[in-house]
């Protein structure tokens, strides 16, 4: 699957990219909202992992723009956030397919969680 990762942390962006590639996905990355929107329109990914706290255009605005554009409106967006899960429902109303707290994303010990969320958002695994 072609996945776009929009994440400003170089460490986390690289770690997610490597994990997804290891799982067989093609990955494009962007470090800010403006670059991420451009990458979404040029790469036309099948899924987007989107950080909420981005420089320039913040994540909620990126999500709204992705959902407004006919080219990206149907692309599942998994929100990655350091904010508490209380924001999950509001983000899903804007168009997020799934929500993942970064604190739960321990790529060293529990890399499977990210893959499970990606598979679930892609419709490969039934929602529990």
N, C-alpha and C positions, 0 to 999 in steps of 0.2 A: 504494500500500500504506500502511496505517496503521502508523506506527512510533513507539514510545516510546523516548526517549533519556533514560537516567538517568545523569547526569554532574554532578559537583560543580564543575568548573571552568567559570565563566561563559563564558570565551572559547571553550573547546573545545565546550561545549554549543551555543552560538550558531552557531559555524562548522559543526558537524555538522548542526544544524537547517537552516541555509540551503542547504547542499550537498544534503541529502536533498530539500528542497522544490524546489530547482532541477531535480532529477531526477524530479520528479512525485509525490513521496510526501507524505502528510499526516503531520505531525510534532507530537507532544506531548512536552514535556520535563519533567523533574523534577530537582531539585538534591540530593536525598538519598534514602536507601533507603526511609524511611517514606513520603515523598511519592510515590516511584516505585511502591511496592506499591499505594498507593491509586489512583494513575493507571492502573496496569495493570488493576485491577478495574473502574474506571469507564469508561475509554476503550476497553478490550478491543482492544488493538493486535494487528496481524498479525505483528509482530516487535518485539523489544526489544533495544536496544543498552545494555549495562550496564557501568558502571565498577566496578571491584573495590574501590577505596579511597574509600569514601563516609563522610560524617559520619553519626552515629547508627547505623543498621543497615548493616553493611558488605556488600559485594557478594555474597560467598559465601552469606550468610544470606538475602539477597534472592533469589538464584537458587534456593536450596533451597525457599523459601516459594512462589515462582512455580511450581515443578515439583510441589509438593504440592497446590496448589489446582486443582481440576478446571476452573475457568474459564480458567486460564493455563497448565496443564500442557503443552499441545501447541504453545504459542507459541514459535517459535525465538528463542533468546537468543544474541546475539553479545556476547561478553565483550571489553571494552576494558580494557587493563591496562598499567601502567608496569612491572609485574613481568616477569621474564624468561619466555620461552616454556616453561620447564621446568614451569610450572604448568598448561599446556594440557591434558594428559591427565587430571589430577585434576579440573579444571573440567568437562571433557566427561563424566566419570563422574557428576558431580552433575547434568548436564543441559544444559550449554552446547552450542549448535549449531556455534559457530565461536569462534575466539580471534584477537584482533588486538592486537598490541603497539602502544601509543601512539607509541613511537619510530618505527614504520614509517608512522604516520599523518601524513604531511606534507601537510596539506590545501591548502597554497599551490601545491605542485609536483606532487603525485600524488594528487589527489582521486579519481581513478578506482579506486584500491585499495579505498577504503571502499565504493563502489558495487558493485564486484566481489564483495566479501565479503558484502554484503547480498543480492545476487542469488544467490550460491551457497548461502547459508543458507536462502533462500526456495525453493530448488530450481529456480531459473530457469536456472542454469548448471551443467553437470556438474562434479563435483569432479575436480580434476586429480591 
